[in-house]
Amino acid sequence: MEFDLITLLSEMCHFAQVHVSDPDAWSQTIERRHEYFQCTTFQVSCFLSQNTVLGRDGVDCNIVLYELGELGVKSVKQWEEIITELVGELGGWK
């Protein structure tokens, strides 16, 4: 089950990067790119907050936002590694 949840969140993040609404988004400043990814950031952070052991205290949205806004689109595999690490830092799944 863990793999499926990690894959789901990873695909959400990858999809957001691939389908950003502005074709010039990747040439924008990081602050501007962050504006594009706020919705996905909140969704992923809320999911992690509700479903991880230490997430009950909240999850810093900026962690996910930083990864989304970095230059270059990450593959689903790269996102799986990032999400797996975040879940580990948050004490694992409930």
SEFIDO-122936 format. One record per residue (C-alpha): y, z, x; residue in one letter. Coordinates in nm, 3 decimals, padded with zeros to 5 digits. Each point is the difference from the previous one (the first is absolute). Layout:
N
NODE      yy      zz      xx type
NODE       Y       Z       X    A
...
END
This chain:
94
NODE      yy      zz      xx type
NODE  00.000  00.000  00.000    M
NODE  00.243  00.078  00.282    E
NODE -00.024 -00.354  00.133    F
NODE  00.090 -00.145 -00.337    D
NODE  00.307  00.224 -00.032    L
NODE  00.114 -00.081  00.351    I
NODE -00.052 -00.370 -00.063    T
NODE  00.195  00.018 -00.327    L
NODE  00.302  00.164  00.167    L
NODE -00.026 -00.233  00.299    S
NODE -00.001 -00.307 -00.220    E
NODE  00.304  00.132 -00.189    M
NODE  00.195  00.036  00.324    C
NODE -00.114 -00.336  00.134    H
NODE  00.084 -00.171 -00.331    F
NODE  00.350  00.151  00.004    A
NODE  00.063 -00.136  00.349    Q
NODE -00.139 -00.346 -00.075    V
NODE  00.179 -00.037 -00.334    H
NODE  00.339  00.147  00.082    V
NODE  00.251 -00.156 -00.241    S
NODE  00.246 -00.120  00.263    D
NODE -00.132 -00.275  00.230    P
NODE  00.250  00.115  00.263    D
NODE -00.105  00.365 -00.024    A
NODE -00.156  00.011  00.345    W
NODE  00.326 -00.113  00.162    S
NODE  00.193  00.282 -00.172    Q
NODE  00.077  00.341  00.149    T
NODE -00.268  00.266 -00.032    I
NODE  00.217  00.185 -00.252    E
NODE  00.011 -00.309 -00.219    R
NODE -00.376 -00.053  00.033    R
NODE -00.054  00.360 -00.105    H
NODE  00.180 -00.076 -00.327    E
NODE -00.260 -00.267 -00.079    Y
NODE -00.291  00.239  00.051    F
NODE  00.121  00.314 -00.177    Q
NODE -00.212 -00.054 -00.311    C
NODE -00.325 -00.048  00.193    T
NODE  00.091  00.293  00.224    T
NODE  00.040  00.233 -00.296    F
NODE -00.325 -00.120 -00.159    Q
NODE -00.208  00.050  00.315    V
NODE  00.166  00.333  00.084    S
NODE -00.053  00.136 -00.352    C
NODE -00.364 -00.107  00.004    F
NODE -00.054  00.173  00.334    L
NODE  00.184  00.307 -00.122    S
NODE -00.216  00.032 -00.309    Q
NODE -00.334 -00.079  00.164    N
NODE -00.003  00.166  00.342    T
NODE -00.063  00.364  00.090    V
NODE  00.340  00.066  00.157    L
NODE  00.187 -00.247 -00.219    G
NODE  00.069  00.260 -00.267    R
NODE  00.308  00.093  00.203    D
NODE  00.119 -00.360 -00.016    G
NODE -00.021 -00.295  00.234    V
NODE  00.297 -00.121  00.201    D
NODE  00.073 -00.346 -00.142    C
NODE  00.169 -00.097  00.325    N
NODE -00.335 -00.010  00.180    I
NODE -00.123 -00.281 -00.224    V
NODE  00.344 -00.166 -00.016    L
NODE  00.024 -00.013  00.378    Y
NODE -00.335 -00.179  00.026    E
NODE  00.090 -00.247 -00.277    L
NODE  00.338 -00.081  00.149    G
NODE -00.112 -00.060  00.357    E
NODE  00.030 -00.361  00.112    L
NODE -00.304 -00.209 -00.070    G
NODE -00.250 -00.002 -00.283    V
NODE -00.299  00.224  00.064    K
NODE -00.348 -00.112 -00.098    S
NODE -00.205  00.191 -00.258    V
NODE -00.213  00.128  00.292    K
NODE  00.309  00.135  00.177    Q
NODE  00.110  00.167 -00.324    W
NODE -00.345  00.155 -00.039    E
NODE  00.041  00.160  00.343    E
NODE  00.348  00.130 -00.089    I
NODE -00.108  00.136 -00.340    I
NODE -00.316  00.158  00.148    T
NODE  00.214  00.178  00.258    E
NODE  00.244  00.122 -00.268    L
NODE -00.286  00.130 -00.217    V
NODE -00.140  00.184  00.303    G
NODE  00.338  00.157  00.074    E
NODE  00.015  00.111 -00.364    L
NODE -00.335  00.182  00.020    G
NODE -00.216 -00.274 -00.151    G
NODE -00.066 -00.085 -00.364    W
NODE -00.024  00.274 -00.263    K
END
